[in-house]
Amino acid sequence: MLDFLMNDVLGTPAILIGLFALLGLLLQKKGVADVISGTLKTIMGFLILGGGASILVASLDIFSKMFEKAFHIEGIIPNNEAIVAIAQQTLGKETAMIMLFGMVVNIIIARFTPFKYIFLTGHHTLFMACLISAVFASGGITGVPLIIIGSIILGALMVFLPAILQPYVREITGNDTIAVGHFGSIGYFTAGFIGKRIGDKSKTTEEIKVPKSLGFLRDTSVAMSLTMSILFLVVAPFAGKSYIEAELSGGVNFIVFSFMQAITFAAGVYVILAGVRMLIAEIVPAFKGIADKIVKDAKPALDCPAVFPFAPNAVIIGFLCSFVAGLISMFLVPLFGLKVIVPGLIPHFFTGAAAGVFGNATGGRRGAVIGALANGLLISFLPALLLPLLGSLGFEGTTFGDSDFGVVGILLSYLIQLFS
């Protein structure tokens, strides 16, 4: 029964967020039709978002393989899903218990403190629970103490990290109805902080002047398609015609294949944005029931793509700048005696794009560029510093990618050493 609850119900993010919508609608005593419609549309919006992410991730995976082959790069590639899959083999029970009780702690803190945030990004809850389990286990803390302490830490992070971002989220959205619940928060906060101090929010990325002859670039989908086409078509010749056609494309011409992967990437982004719009349109009204009955004035803390529609140009700029910082970091990290971190396209896209949006909201174009560059440096150096602290997991060729995992893992490891 516990396995069913953890793996099939709470372990399925779409069902988890659907249950919150269902609870909110029931607490408002909505009619049967509204409850069914609101719940299903919330789940559908999340699935559309996830489907877009899957399309995008598949394209990024192809690009990563081409990039590694083209430039003969060897190193650690941060990937949250990969490291969690490996850790589940030895820490599955602890991770599941920390995730479950961490969600309970989240609701308790939101109920009895001024921090009214309910963290709804289920897969990131799982990732952070896994990180906490791994760091504590490496420090010799296991069993019940691990689950109790880990749950409290996870629940606190699920409330306080959205709280520190909320002033910037208000600048992005223009209201206070949603929050961002994603464990790249340190990178987003850094981007917003830098943007506020060195940028000019009046010169937003969304008002970049485009000549009439290039007016089609105002369409985000077209701009994204062209940007990714350039990246793919530059890398493809270096990766080699024979490699791409033999290993990746199934015999399709390498130029045609690369071009289609670029368009596929842009299509994935388009689907993500559609899913986000549907999800927000349904979850915010449904969440009113939870806000009124259980946690007064509660705010749903959603995945980072929730901010993408507010500054589509900043999404592109943020991704590219974060990735550039990752490329530069490949040469800097070894100078500090750390393992090379190969820039993973997935963390650089999602967190870099979000950092671009945060930097743009507080500092315009300059904030978007420098904020995303800062995020790229963070998600390059932090995984390298975290790697030796993960015990046996540090030898698996991958690690956690987003900024919060690095900061939390390093701090916890230091505290464990201090008190032991």
C-alpha positions in Angstrom: 0.0 0.0 0.0 2.9 2.4 0.9 4.6 1.6 -2.4 1.3 2.3 -4.3 0.9 5.6 -2.5 4.5 6.8 -2.9 5.3 5.5 -6.4 2.0 5.5 -8.2 0.1 8.4 -6.6 2.5 10.9 -5.0 5.3 9.7 -7.3 3.2 10.8 -10.3 3.5 14.6 -10.5 0.4 15.1 -12.6 -1.8 13.1 -10.2 -0.2 14.9 -7.2 -1.1 18.4 -8.6 -4.5 17.1 -9.7 -5.2 16.0 -6.1 -4.4 19.5 -4.8 -6.8 20.9 -7.5 -9.5 18.4 -6.5 -9.1 19.2 -2.8 -9.3 22.9 -3.5 -12.5 22.6 -5.6 -14.2 20.3 -3.1 -13.4 22.7 -0.2 -15.1 25.4 -2.3 -18.1 23.1 -2.6 -18.1 23.4 -6.4 -20.6 21.4 -8.5 -19.7 17.9 -9.7 -19.2 19.2 -13.3 -16.8 22.0 -12.1 -14.8 19.6 -9.9 -14.4 17.0 -12.7 -13.6 19.7 -15.3 -11.1 21.6 -13.0 -9.3 18.5 -11.9 -9.0 16.9 -15.3 -7.9 20.2 -16.9 -5.2 20.7 -14.2 -3.9 17.2 -14.8 -4.1 17.8 -18.6 -2.2 21.1 -18.4 0.6 19.4 -16.4 0.7 16.5 -18.9 0.9 19.0 -21.8 3.8 20.7 -20.0 5.4 17.3 -19.4 4.9 16.3 -23.0 6.5 19.5 -24.2 9.4 18.9 -21.8 9.8 15.3 -23.2 10.0 16.6 -26.8 12.5 19.2 -25.8 14.6 16.8 -23.7 14.8 14.3 -26.5 16.1 17.0 -28.8 18.6 18.3 -26.2 19.9 14.7 -25.6 20.7 14.4 -29.4 22.5 17.8 -29.3 24.5 16.7 -26.2 25.7 13.6 -27.9 26.6 15.6 -31.0 28.4 18.2 -28.9 30.5 15.6 -27.0 31.4 13.7 -30.2 32.3 17.0 -32.0 34.7 18.3 -29.4 35.8 15.1 -27.7 34.7 16.3 -24.2 34.8 13.9 -21.3 33.6 14.7 -17.8 30.7 14.6 -15.5 27.3 15.5 -17.0 24.8 16.7 -14.3 21.4 15.0 -14.7 18.9 14.9 -11.8 16.9 11.9 -13.2 20.0 9.8 -13.7 21.5 10.3 -10.3 18.1 9.7 -8.6 17.6 6.5 -10.5 21.0 5.2 -9.3 20.4 6.4 -5.7 16.9 4.7 -5.6 18.6 1.3 -5.7 20.1 1.8 -2.2 18.1 4.7 -0.7 14.6 4.2 -2.2 12.8 3.7 1.2 14.5 6.6 2.9 13.8 8.9 -0.1 10.1 7.9 -0.2 9.6 8.5 3.5 11.4 11.9 3.4 9.3 12.9 0.4 6.0 12.0 2.1 6.7 13.6 5.5 8.4 16.5 3.9 5.1 17.4 2.1 3.3 17.2 5.5 5.9 19.5 7.0 5.4 21.9 4.1 1.7 22.1 4.8 2.2 22.5 8.6 4.7 25.4 8.1 2.5 27.1 5.6 -0.5 26.7 8.0 1.2 28.2 11.1 3.7 30.7 9.7 3.5 33.7 7.4 5.1 31.7 4.6 2.0 30.5 2.7 3.6 28.4 0.0 2.6 24.9 -1.1 5.3 23.3 -3.2 3.7 21.5 -6.2 6.7 20.5 -8.3 6.5 16.8 -7.3 9.6 15.5 -9.2 11.8 18.2 -7.6 10.5 17.2 -4.2 11.6 13.6 -5.0 15.0 14.8 -6.2 15.7 16.9 -3.1 14.6 14.0 -0.8 17.1 11.8 -2.6 19.9 14.4 -2.2 19.2 14.7 1.5 19.2 10.9 1.9 22.5 10.6 0.0 24.3 13.3 1.9 23.1 12.1 5.3 23.9 8.4 4.5 27.4 9.4 3.4 27.8 11.2 6.7 26.8 8.1 8.7 23.2 9.2 9.6 20.6 6.5 8.8 17.3 5.1 9.8 14.7 7.0 11.8 16.9 10.1 12.6 17.6 10.4 8.8 13.9 10.4 8.0 12.9 12.8 10.7 15.6 15.3 10.1 15.4 15.0 6.4 11.7 15.5 6.3 12.0 18.7 8.4 14.7 20.0 6.1 12.8 19.2 2.9 9.5 20.7 4.2 11.3 23.9 5.2 13.0 24.2 1.8 9.7 23.7 0.1 8.4 26.8 1.9 11.3 29.1 2.4 12.9 28.9 -1.1 9.7 30.0 -2.9 9.4 32.8 -0.2 12.8 34.3 -1.1 11.9 34.4 -4.8 8.4 35.9 -4.3 9.4 39.6 -4.5 10.9 38.9 -7.9 8.0 36.7 -9.0 5.7 39.6 -8.3 7.8 41.8 -10.6 7.6 39.1 -13.3 3.9 38.4 -13.1 2.5 41.7 -11.8 0.5 40.0 -9.1 0.8 37.6 -6.1 -1.3 34.7 -7.2 1.5 32.1 -8.0 5.0 31.3 -6.7 7.9 29.4 -8.2 8.6 26.0 -6.6 11.8 24.7 -8.3 15.1 23.8 -6.8 17.1 26.2 -9.0 16.0 29.0 -6.7 19.5 30.2 -5.7 20.3 30.7 -9.4 17.0 32.6 -10.0 17.5 34.7 -6.8 21.1 35.5 -7.9 19.8 36.6 -11.3 17.1 38.8 -9.9 19.5 40.3 -7.3 22.2 41.1 -9.9 19.7 42.5 -12.3 18.3 44.9 -9.7 21.7 46.3 -9.0 23.4 46.6 -12.4 20.5 46.6 -14.9 17.7 48.8 -16.1 14.3 47.2 -16.0 12.9 49.7 -18.4 15.0 48.3 -21.2 13.3 44.9 -21.2 14.2 42.0 -23.5 10.6 42.0 -24.7 11.1 45.5 -26.4 14.2 44.6 -28.4 13.9 46.6 -31.6 13.8 44.4 -34.7 14.1 45.8 -38.2 10.9 45.4 -40.3 12.6 42.9 -42.6 13.2 40.7 -39.6 9.8 41.3 -38.0 9.1 37.5 -38.1 11.7 37.1 -35.3 9.1 38.7 -32.9 7.4 35.3 -33.1 9.1 33.4 -30.3 8.6 30.0 -32.0 10.4 31.3 -35.2 13.2 32.9 -33.2 13.7 29.8 -31.1 13.7 27.6 -34.3 16.4 29.8 -36.0 18.5 30.0 -32.9 18.5 26.2 -32.4 19.0 25.6 -36.1 22.2 27.7 -36.0 23.5 25.7 -33.0 22.7 22.3 -34.5 24.1 23.1 -37.9 27.3 24.5 -36.5 27.9 21.5 -34.3 26.8 18.8 -36.8 29.8 19.0 -39.2 32.2 18.7 -36.3 30.4 15.6 -35.0 30.7 14.1 -38.4 28.3 12.9 -41.1 29.1 9.2 -40.5 28.6 9.4 -36.7 25.2 11.2 -36.9 23.8 9.0 -39.6 25.0 5.7 -38.1 24.4 6.4 -34.4 21.7 9.1 -34.1 19.6 9.6 -37.2 19.0 6.0 -38.4 20.4 6.9 -41.9 18.7 10.2 -42.4 21.0 12.8 -43.9 22.8 14.5 -41.1 22.0 18.1 -42.1 18.3 17.3 -42.5 18.3 15.5 -39.2 20.0 18.3 -37.4 17.6 20.9 -38.8 14.5 18.8 -37.8 15.9 18.4 -34.3 16.2 22.2 -34.0 12.6 22.6 -35.1 11.6 19.8 -32.7 13.2 21.7 -29.8 11.2 24.8 -30.7 8.0 22.7 -30.9 8.7 21.4 -27.4 9.0 24.9 -26.0 5.7 25.9 -27.7 4.0 22.9 -26.1 5.5 23.7 -22.7 4.1 27.3 -22.9 0.6 26.0 -23.9 0.7 23.6 -20.9 1.8 26.3 -18.5 -1.1 28.6 -19.6 -3.7 25.8 -19.1 -2.2 24.7 -15.8 -2.2 28.2 -14.3 -5.7 29.0 -15.6 -7.0 25.9 -13.7 -4.8 25.6 -10.6 -5.0 29.2 -9.3 -8.9 29.2 -9.0 -8.9 25.6 -7.6 -6.2 26.5 -5.1 -8.5 29.1 -3.6 -10.2 26.4 -1.6 -7.0 25.3 0.1 -6.1 28.9 0.7 -9.5 29.6 2.4 -9.9 26.4 4.4 -6.6 24.8 5.2 -3.8 27.4 4.6 -5.3 30.9 4.4 -3.9 32.9 1.5 -1.8 29.9 0.3 0.0 30.3 -3.0 0.8 27.4 -5.3 4.5 27.1 -5.9 4.8 25.9 -9.5 7.6 24.6 -11.7 10.0 27.2 -13.3 8.4 27.1 -16.8 5.4 29.0 -15.1 7.4 32.2 -15.7 8.3 31.6 -19.3 5.2 33.1 -20.9 5.9 36.5 -19.2 9.2 37.1 -21.1 9.7 34.7 -24.1 12.7 36.6 -25.4 14.4 36.4 -22.0 13.9 32.6 -22.2 16.0 32.4 -25.3 18.6 34.9 -24.0 18.8 33.2 -20.6 19.3 29.7 -22.1 22.1 30.8 -24.4 23.9 32.9 -21.8 23.8 30.1 -19.2 25.1 27.6 -21.7 28.0 29.9 -22.7 28.9 30.2 -19.0 28.8 26.4 -18.8 31.2 26.2 -21.7 33.6 28.7 -20.1 33.4 26.8 -16.8 34.6 23.6 -18.4 38.0 25.2 -18.7 37.9 27.0 -15.3 36.7 24.2 -13.0 39.8 21.9 -13.5 42.0 24.9 -12.4 40.5 24.4 -8.9 41.3 20.7 -8.8 37.7 19.7 -9.5 36.3 17.3 -12.1 35.2 18.7 -15.4 31.5 19.4 -15.5 30.2 19.1 -19.1 27.3 21.6 -19.6 24.1 19.6 -19.6 21.6 21.2 -22.0 18.6 20.3 -19.9 19.6 22.2 -16.7 21.0 25.0 -18.7 17.8 25.4 -20.7 15.3 25.2 -17.8 17.2 27.1 -15.1 19.1 29.4 -17.6 15.8 30.4 -19.2 14.1 31.1 -15.8 17.2 33.0 -14.6 16.9 35.1 -17.8 13.3 35.9 -16.9 14.2 36.8 -13.3 17.1 39.0 -14.4 15.0 40.7 -17.1 12.2 41.5 -14.5 14.6 43.4 -12.3 17.3 44.6 -14.7 16.1 44.4 -18.3 18.3 43.1 -21.0 21.5 43.5 -19.0 20.0 41.7 -16.1 18.8 38.8 -18.3 22.3 38.4 -19.8 24.4 38.7 -16.6 21.9 37.0 -14.4 21.8 33.9 -16.7 25.6 33.9 -16.9 25.8 33.9 -13.1 23.3 30.9 -13.1 25.5 29.1 -15.6 28.5 29.5 -13.4 26.6 28.3 -10.3 25.3 25.1 -12.0 28.8 24.4 -13.2 30.8 24.9 -10.0 28.3 23.7 -7.5 27.9 20.2 -9.0 31.7 19.9 -9.1 31.9 20.9 -5.4 29.1 18.6 -4.4 30.4 15.5 -6.2 32.9 14.3 -3.6 30.3 14.7 -0.9 27.9 12.1 -2.3 29.8 9.0 -1.2 29.6 6.1 -3.6 27.2 8.1 -5.8 30.1 10.4 -6.6 31.6 7.7 -8.8 28.6 7.2 -11.1 29.5 9.8 -13.8 26.7 12.1 -13.1 25.4 14.3 -10.3 22.6 16.7 -9.3 22.3 19.7 -11.7 20.4 22.6 -10.3 21.8 25.2 -8.0 19.8 24.4 -4.8 21.0 20.8 -4.8 24.6 22.0 -4.7 24.1 24.6 -2.0 22.0 22.3 0.2 24.2 19.3 -0.3 27.4 21.2 0.5 25.9 23.0 3.6 24.4 19.7 5.0 27.7 17.9 4.5 29.6 20.6 6.3 27.1 20.7 9.2 27.2 16.9 9.6 31.1 17.0 9.8 30.9 19.9 12.2 28.5 18.1 14.7 30.0 14.7 14.3 
